[in-house]
Amino acid sequence: MSDTPVDVIRALRDEDGPDIAALARICFPRIQACWVVPGPAGGMVVVADQEVVAAALLRIIALPGRHRIGFIAWVMTHPDHRGRGLAGRLVAASTAALRQQGCEAVVTDIEGYNTASVRTFVAAGYQRLSVSRQVLRWNPLGALWLWLSSYWAIDPGYFLWVDDAPSVISRPWLNGLAAVLFNSAVALLALSVGQGLFEPSWPSPSQAIGSVLGVGSLLLARGLGMRLVALVHRQALVYRPWWGGWGLSALIAMLFGQVFPLPGGYYPPGDDWRVAEHRAMLGRGAMLSAGLMAGLLGLAALARDGTGHALLDDSVAALSFVGKPLLVFDTLLACTPFQGFNGRRLLEHHRLAWCLLALLAVAVVHWA
C-alpha cells in the first residue's frame, strides 16, 4: 500500500478558514501572514489525507468599463509537501476558475527574486506585463484602479504578471532613464511639500535638473557595483525598474516630505534561474554597490557647505536626499516590505558583511 497522500483539488470552503490561517503562518513572515485572508471570490485548496496542504486565494477586481480582472492574491504550500507540483496545479485550477467567472484576464504580482513563484506562473502561461502595456490595455483609469485594488501600488520590488500577455522587447537604457526620472520626481515632490501639503515650495529649474543628475549618479553607482561583480562571474544581468510600490513612494513624499526610493533591480536574464545558483554573485554585487553608494554620499558630505555653483549644489543635495534612505534599504533592512532591495542579498550571502555594511550605512546617514 502506497504512503503517498492522495491529493484532491477543490474550491475553498468557509470551514477552511482556520486551516488557511495556520498554513499562512507557516509559509509567510508574520507581517505578511496577517494579510492572508480569504475574500468573496474564495480560492482553491489541495487536500491530502483530509488536511489542507496548499491553497490559492482569489479575488475579482471590477475595473471601469465593465472589465472583470481575476487576481491570484496568495499561493502557499506546506513545506512538507513542496516539490510535488501542487502550486502549479493550483495556479492552473485558479486561472480556469476565474476565467469561468467571466474574468477577461487573470493577474498576479510576484517579488522579483521569488523565482520559485515566477517559474510556477510561467509554466502556467503567465508573462510579466509592463506598465505601458497595462495602461494601453485597461486605459489609465482602469490601470490605476487595478494597481490600487491589487495593492501592487504599495508593493516595492514586485512585478505584475498576466495569463495572456504578449512578449515584450526590453529596452534597458529606457528603463534606467525612467527609474531616474521617477525617483527624481519623487524627491522633488518630497521637497515641495516638506513644509506641508498646504505650503508647497515649488522647485526651481536648477533643483529639477540637479535632482536628475544627482539621482542618476546614485543609481549609476549602484548598478555599476552589480555589473562589475557580474562581469567577474561571467554572468549577464538585466535591469528591471520597479513600478510596484509607486503609490507608497508618492504617499510618503506627500505626507512626510521624505523619499522612499524605487531603484529597480538587477536579475539574471530569463525566468528560469534560481536564487540559490546566483547567491554569491548577487551578494557580492550588493556589497560593492553599497560601498560605492557610501563613497558617493561621503563625497556629497564634503561638499554640503556649498560649492558656489547652484546646479552642482542641487545635484549633491538630491544625491544625499535620495541616497541616504536607499543605502539603508540596500543594507540594514532585509525584511518585508524591503526584501526586494539588496539588503536581503547581503544577509543571505554573508551575515558579517551585512552587519558591517549596515553599521556603515547608519554611520553615513548620521554623519554625512
NORFEN-V416141 format. One record per residue. N is the residue number from 1. SS is DSSP state (2 for helix, 1 for strand, 0 for the rest). PHI is phi in degrees with one decimal (* if undefined). Layout:
# NORFEN-V416141
n->N ss->SS phi->PHI
n->N ss->SS phi->PHI
This chain:
# NORFEN-V416141
n->1 ss->0 phi->*
n->2 ss->0 phi->-76.5
n->3 ss->0 phi->-91.8
n->4 ss->0 phi->-69.2
n->5 ss->0 phi->-63.4
n->6 ss->0 phi->-89.4
n->7 ss->1 phi->-89.2
n->8 ss->1 phi->-126.0
n->9 ss->1 phi->-97.9
n->10 ss->1 phi->-145.2
n->11 ss->1 phi->-71.7
n->12 ss->0 phi->-65.6
n->13 ss->0 phi->-114.9
n->14 ss->2 phi->-59.0
n->15 ss->2 phi->-72.7
n->16 ss->2 phi->-82.4
n->17 ss->2 phi->-51.3
n->18 ss->2 phi->-61.6
n->19 ss->2 phi->-67.5
n->20 ss->2 phi->-65.4
n->21 ss->2 phi->-62.7
n->22 ss->2 phi->-66.7
n->23 ss->2 phi->-65.7
n->24 ss->2 phi->-63.2
n->25 ss->2 phi->-66.4
n->26 ss->2 phi->-80.0
n->27 ss->2 phi->-91.4
n->28 ss->0 phi->-127.1
n->29 ss->0 phi->-57.9
n->30 ss->2 phi->-57.4
n->31 ss->2 phi->-62.0
n->32 ss->2 phi->-70.9
n->33 ss->2 phi->-58.2
n->34 ss->0 phi->-63.7
n->35 ss->0 phi->-92.2
n->36 ss->0 phi->-84.7
n->37 ss->0 phi->-131.8
n->38 ss->0 phi->-61.4
n->39 ss->0 phi->-110.3
n->40 ss->0 phi->-59.9
n->41 ss->0 phi->-77.7
n->42 ss->0 phi->72.5
n->43 ss->1 phi->173.5
n->44 ss->1 phi->-127.4
n->45 ss->1 phi->-132.7
n->46 ss->1 phi->-109.8
n->47 ss->1 phi->-112.2
n->48 ss->1 phi->-127.8
n->49 ss->0 phi->52.8
n->50 ss->0 phi->64.7
n->51 ss->1 phi->-123.5
n->52 ss->1 phi->-74.7
n->53 ss->1 phi->-110.7
n->54 ss->1 phi->-158.1
n->55 ss->1 phi->-156.4
n->56 ss->1 phi->-131.0
n->57 ss->1 phi->-101.3
n->58 ss->1 phi->-119.2
n->59 ss->1 phi->-141.3
n->60 ss->1 phi->-121.1
n->61 ss->1 phi->-110.0
n->62 ss->1 phi->-92.3
n->63 ss->1 phi->-93.3
n->64 ss->0 phi->-56.0
n->65 ss->0 phi->89.1
n->66 ss->0 phi->64.7
n->67 ss->1 phi->-86.4
n->68 ss->1 phi->-111.3
n->69 ss->1 phi->-115.6
n->70 ss->1 phi->-81.4
n->71 ss->1 phi->-133.6
n->72 ss->1 phi->-88.1
n->73 ss->1 phi->-81.3
n->74 ss->1 phi->-143.7
n->75 ss->1 phi->-130.7
n->76 ss->1 phi->-144.5
n->77 ss->1 phi->-132.9
n->78 ss->0 phi->-59.2
n->79 ss->2 phi->-53.6
n->80 ss->2 phi->-70.7
n->81 ss->2 phi->-119.3
n->82 ss->0 phi->-77.6
n->83 ss->0 phi->86.9
n->84 ss->0 phi->-109.6
n->85 ss->0 phi->79.7
n->86 ss->2 phi->-68.0
n->87 ss->2 phi->-61.7
n->88 ss->2 phi->-63.0
n->89 ss->2 phi->-66.6
n->90 ss->2 phi->-65.5
n->91 ss->2 phi->-62.5
n->92 ss->2 phi->-62.7
n->93 ss->2 phi->-67.0
n->94 ss->2 phi->-68.1
n->95 ss->2 phi->-60.8
n->96 ss->2 phi->-63.6
n->97 ss->2 phi->-64.4
n->98 ss->2 phi->-69.4
n->99 ss->2 phi->-63.1
n->100 ss->2 phi->-65.8
n->101 ss->0 phi->-89.2
n->102 ss->0 phi->90.6
n->103 ss->0 phi->-78.3
n->104 ss->0 phi->-80.3
n->105 ss->1 phi->-156.3
n->106 ss->1 phi->-125.7
n->107 ss->1 phi->-125.6
n->108 ss->1 phi->-153.6
n->109 ss->1 phi->-121.6
n->110 ss->1 phi->-134.3
n->111 ss->1 phi->-65.6
n->112 ss->0 phi->-59.0
n->113 ss->0 phi->-96.6
n->114 ss->0 phi->-83.6
n->115 ss->2 phi->-68.5
n->116 ss->2 phi->-64.2
n->117 ss->2 phi->-68.0
n->118 ss->2 phi->-58.9
n->119 ss->2 phi->-63.2
n->120 ss->2 phi->-63.4
n->121 ss->2 phi->-75.1
n->122 ss->2 phi->-61.7
n->123 ss->2 phi->-62.4
n->124 ss->0 phi->-89.3
n->125 ss->0 phi->98.5
n->126 ss->0 phi->-83.3
n->127 ss->1 phi->-138.3
n->128 ss->1 phi->-66.3
n->129 ss->0 phi->-115.8
n->130 ss->0 phi->-69.4
n->131 ss->2 phi->-62.3
n->132 ss->2 phi->-62.0
n->133 ss->2 phi->-66.8
n->134 ss->2 phi->-64.2
n->135 ss->2 phi->-65.3
n->136 ss->2 phi->-64.9
n->137 ss->2 phi->-77.0
n->138 ss->2 phi->-117.1
n->139 ss->2 phi->62.6
n->140 ss->2 phi->-55.8
n->141 ss->2 phi->-67.1
n->142 ss->2 phi->-65.6
n->143 ss->2 phi->-63.0
n->144 ss->2 phi->-60.1
n->145 ss->2 phi->-65.4
n->146 ss->2 phi->-64.9
n->147 ss->2 phi->-62.0
n->148 ss->2 phi->-75.0
n->149 ss->2 phi->-71.2
n->150 ss->0 phi->-88.5
n->151 ss->0 phi->67.8
n->152 ss->2 phi->-62.1
n->153 ss->2 phi->-66.1
n->154 ss->2 phi->-120.7
n->155 ss->0 phi->-112.8
n->156 ss->0 phi->-65.0
n->157 ss->0 phi->87.1
n->158 ss->1 phi->-99.8
n->159 ss->1 phi->-122.8
n->160 ss->1 phi->-93.8
n->161 ss->1 phi->-119.1
n->162 ss->1 phi->-134.3
n->163 ss->0 phi->-77.8
n->164 ss->0 phi->-137.0
n->165 ss->0 phi->-79.2
n->166 ss->0 phi->-77.3
n->167 ss->0 phi->-68.5
n->168 ss->0 phi->-125.3
n->169 ss->0 phi->-79.8
n->170 ss->0 phi->-80.3
n->171 ss->0 phi->-123.1
n->172 ss->2 phi->-55.1
n->173 ss->2 phi->-63.2
n->174 ss->2 phi->-70.5
n->175 ss->2 phi->-63.4
n->176 ss->2 phi->-64.3
n->177 ss->2 phi->-62.9
n->178 ss->2 phi->-62.0
n->179 ss->2 phi->-65.3
n->180 ss->2 phi->-62.2
n->181 ss->2 phi->-65.0
n->182 ss->2 phi->-65.1
n->183 ss->2 phi->-66.1
n->184 ss->2 phi->-65.4
n->185 ss->2 phi->-63.6
n->186 ss->2 phi->-64.2
n->187 ss->2 phi->-62.1
n->188 ss->2 phi->-66.8
n->189 ss->2 phi->-62.0
n->190 ss->2 phi->-62.4
n->191 ss->2 phi->-66.5
n->192 ss->2 phi->-66.1
n->193 ss->0 phi->-106.1
n->194 ss->0 phi->-59.3
n->195 ss->0 phi->-94.2
n->196 ss->0 phi->120.7
n->197 ss->0 phi->-62.3
n->198 ss->0 phi->-97.4
n->199 ss->0 phi->-132.5
n->200 ss->0 phi->-68.0
n->201 ss->0 phi->-118.9
n->202 ss->0 phi->-69.4
n->203 ss->0 phi->-69.8
n->204 ss->0 phi->-81.7
n->205 ss->2 phi->-56.2
n->206 ss->2 phi->-64.2
n->207 ss->2 phi->-65.9
n->208 ss->2 phi->-65.1
n->209 ss->2 phi->-67.7
n->210 ss->2 phi->-62.4
n->211 ss->2 phi->-63.1
n->212 ss->2 phi->-65.1
n->213 ss->2 phi->-67.2
n->214 ss->2 phi->-67.1
n->215 ss->2 phi->-66.7
n->216 ss->2 phi->-60.9
n->217 ss->2 phi->-63.9
n->218 ss->2 phi->-63.1
n->219 ss->2 phi->-69.7
n->220 ss->2 phi->-64.7
n->221 ss->2 phi->-64.5
n->222 ss->2 phi->-61.2
n->223 ss->2 phi->-70.2
n->224 ss->2 phi->-61.8
n->225 ss->2 phi->-60.3
n->226 ss->2 phi->-66.0
n->227 ss->2 phi->-72.5
n->228 ss->2 phi->-64.6
n->229 ss->2 phi->-65.8
n->230 ss->2 phi->-61.9
n->231 ss->2 phi->-64.2
n->232 ss->2 phi->-63.7
n->233 ss->0 phi->-82.0
n->234 ss->0 phi->55.6
n->235 ss->0 phi->-123.5
n->236 ss->0 phi->-75.2
n->237 ss->0 phi->-132.1
n->238 ss->1 phi->-119.9
n->239 ss->1 phi->-96.4
n->240 ss->1 phi->-127.8
n->241 ss->0 phi->-70.1
n->242 ss->0 phi->-101.6
n->243 ss->0 phi->-102.7
n->244 ss->0 phi->-61.8
n->245 ss->0 phi->102.8
n->246 ss->2 phi->-60.1
n->247 ss->2 phi->-66.7
n->248 ss->2 phi->-63.2
n->249 ss->2 phi->-62.3
n->250 ss->2 phi->-66.7
n->251 ss->2 phi->-64.7
n->252 ss->2 phi->-63.2
n->253 ss->2 phi->-62.5
n->254 ss->2 phi->-73.9
n->255 ss->2 phi->-85.4
n->256 ss->2 phi->-119.5
n->257 ss->0 phi->65.7
n->258 ss->0 phi->-123.6
n->259 ss->0 phi->-109.8
n->260 ss->0 phi->-107.3
n->261 ss->0 phi->-70.9
n->262 ss->0 phi->-123.7
n->263 ss->0 phi->-81.4
n->264 ss->0 phi->81.2
n->265 ss->1 phi->-136.3
n->266 ss->1 phi->-111.1
n->267 ss->1 phi->-133.8
n->268 ss->0 phi->-58.4
n->269 ss->0 phi->-66.0
n->270 ss->0 phi->82.2
n->271 ss->0 phi->-125.5
n->272 ss->0 phi->-111.0
n->273 ss->0 phi->-84.2
n->274 ss->0 phi->-122.2
n->275 ss->2 phi->-58.2
n->276 ss->2 phi->-58.0
n->277 ss->2 phi->-76.8
n->278 ss->2 phi->-124.9
n->279 ss->2 phi->-59.6
n->280 ss->2 phi->-63.8
n->281 ss->2 phi->-63.6
n->282 ss->2 phi->-64.2
n->283 ss->2 phi->-66.1
n->284 ss->2 phi->-67.7
n->285 ss->2 phi->-63.0
n->286 ss->2 phi->-63.8
n->287 ss->2 phi->-63.2
n->288 ss->2 phi->-66.6
n->289 ss->2 phi->-60.1
n->290 ss->2 phi->-63.7
n->291 ss->2 phi->-63.4
n->292 ss->2 phi->-66.1
n->293 ss->2 phi->-66.0
n->294 ss->2 phi->-61.6
n->295 ss->2 phi->-63.5
n->296 ss->2 phi->-61.7
n->297 ss->2 phi->-66.1
n->298 ss->2 phi->-63.1
n->299 ss->2 phi->-64.0
n->300 ss->2 phi->-63.7
n->301 ss->2 phi->-64.2
n->302 ss->2 phi->-66.3
n->303 ss->0 phi->-102.2
n->304 ss->0 phi->-71.5
n->305 ss->0 phi->-79.1
n->306 ss->0 phi->106.7
n->307 ss->0 phi->-106.3
n->308 ss->0 phi->88.2
n->309 ss->0 phi->-119.7
n->310 ss->2 phi->-58.3
n->311 ss->2 phi->-64.4
n->312 ss->2 phi->-65.8
n->313 ss->2 phi->-62.8
n->314 ss->2 phi->-68.3
n->315 ss->2 phi->-65.6
n->316 ss->2 phi->-63.4
n->317 ss->2 phi->-63.1
n->318 ss->2 phi->-66.6
n->319 ss->2 phi->-59.0
n->320 ss->2 phi->-69.2
n->321 ss->2 phi->-62.9
n->322 ss->2 phi->-88.2
n->323 ss->2 phi->-68.8
n->324 ss->2 phi->-62.9
n->325 ss->2 phi->-64.7
n->326 ss->2 phi->-64.4
n->327 ss->2 phi->-63.1
n->328 ss->2 phi->-66.8
n->329 ss->2 phi->-65.3
n->330 ss->0 phi->-84.7
n->331 ss->0 phi->-131.7
n->332 ss->0 phi->-63.7
n->333 ss->0 phi->-92.7
n->334 ss->0 phi->-121.7
n->335 ss->0 phi->-132.4
n->336 ss->0 phi->-62.6
n->337 ss->0 phi->-96.2
n->338 ss->0 phi->-104.9
n->339 ss->0 phi->-67.5
n->340 ss->0 phi->-78.6
n->341 ss->0 phi->-74.7
n->342 ss->2 phi->-75.5
n->343 ss->2 phi->-56.7
n->344 ss->2 phi->-67.5
n->345 ss->2 phi->-61.9
n->346 ss->2 phi->-63.5
n->347 ss->2 phi->-62.0
n->348 ss->2 phi->-71.7
n->349 ss->2 phi->-83.7
n->350 ss->0 phi->-157.5
n->351 ss->2 phi->-64.6
n->352 ss->2 phi->-65.6
n->353 ss->2 phi->-62.0
n->354 ss->2 phi->-60.3
n->355 ss->2 phi->-62.2
n->356 ss->2 phi->-66.0
n->357 ss->2 phi->-70.3
n->358 ss->2 phi->-63.7
n->359 ss->2 phi->-63.9
n->360 ss->2 phi->-61.8
n->361 ss->2 phi->-61.2
n->362 ss->2 phi->-61.9
n->363 ss->2 phi->-64.6
n->364 ss->2 phi->-63.9
n->365 ss->2 phi->-62.7
n->366 ss->2 phi->-75.9
n->367 ss->2 phi->-102.7
n->368 ss->0 phi->-74.7
